[in-house]
Amino acid sequence: MNESALLMMQEDLSLLARHLAEKNIAVWIETNTAQHAKLTHYPTLTLHEIGKAADLVIVMGGDGTMLSMARSLVEADVPLVGINRGRLGFLTDLRAEHMLDELDRMLAGAYSPEPRMLLTATVVRQGEVLYESYALNDVVVKSGLRLIELEVDIDGKFVYKQRSDGLILTTPTGTTAYALSAGGPILHPNVEAISLVPICPHTLSNRPIAVSSHSRIEVTVVHCDDAQLSCDGQFQVALMQGDKIAAARAQRTITLLHPADYCYFDMLRNKLNWG
């Protein structure tokens, strides 16, 4: 973040904290955020502590910030609302310039809660669990150098062997992220499905498919020179030949709060510049 953007973020955070405090709303600021924004005159808590103490978490930033907060707070079952300080803002609804008015209306009850499904990803190597994580957007198996060869099974049934640059396993939320750029379908958040989107497949007949959200997907690395797994593009694990990646719907969900007049299709039209 450049200096100008950081100063604007600091001003917005200070304005927001002061506005809420004046309404006799208890305000806690995440410890690292308080240090970077120099907001030392408000109580600070770690994310874990905020998850236990707060009734609502307000996230200021872009979609990447929201993804990170959602994974960190998934066990806390606390709703999140986003103020967009990024570029696209598929997950952060409120505009910074109108955030106080919009938040006031939401705090008065004019909001719409929306649960979003998550995936769990588990990497198993030689029978041992190597890595586990949640993903709100997607789980991606990707080659760093050359084509990677993957074998895909769904609910214990063989689907295909694929040579490609990788494979995206995405929630409906994630269909407007990396999967969209790779040619995957857009799924409404209420659609309970998981999409499998190949990245530059070697065979053009390999197309994206969507399966029930209750499916269990297993991806085996058959051959790779250099490969990795990432969750929401933010955590990476080096993969080896023979590694198995299991992905399934998580038992927990994340709840996003939208303004009462929020419309998913309006958001798509504005963000994707549809006519």
Buried (B, 14 or more C-beta within 10 A) or exposed (E): EEEEEEEBBBEBBBEBBEBBEEEEEEBBBBBEBBEBBEBEEBEBBEBEBBBEEBEBBBBBBBBBBBBBBBBBBBEBEBBBBBBBBBEBBBBBBBEBEEBBEBBEBBBEEEBEEBEBBBBBBBBBBEEEEBBEBBBBBBBBBBBBEEBBBBBBBBEEEEBBEBBBBBBBBBBBBBBBBBBBEBEBBBBEBEBEBBBBBBBEBEEEEBEBBBBEBEBBBBBBBBBBEEBBBBBBBEBBBBBEEEBBBBBBBBEBBBBBBBBEEBEBEEBBEEEEEEE
